[in-house]
Amino acid sequence: MTTVRVCSVDQLPASAGAVVADIEGRRVAIARDSEGALHAFDDTCSHANVSLAEGEVEGRLIECWLHGSQFDMTTGEPVQLPATVPIAVHQLEVDDEGGVHVTLAGS
């Protein structure tokens, strides 16, 4: 498995929100939830093929801005229709210097 440094913590939203990183040709959202925890997951909604990072974060959920599907950022499971297919969740770690590192699922 390859772990990639994608950004530093101070480049992420200070409150709930997400940014997108390109990791090995894959669009990955790096998000801060409402509790301040960080998550990494595929940025593309499994229902509508649009960026999830452009949606709203509430608690541990991110909502697709197009049709309102919601996904649990810790599991990738859809919790609100119309999406029924989960998104991939990736391992995220923050080093002692504040670097955010992601290991892609299945890599």
Buried (B, 14 or more C-beta within 10 A) or exposed (E): EEBBEBBEBEEBEEEBBBBBBEBEEBBBBBBBBEEEEBBBBBBBBBBBEBBBBBBBBEEBBBBBBBBBBBBBBEEBBBEBEBBEEBBBBBEBEEEEEEEBBBBBBEB
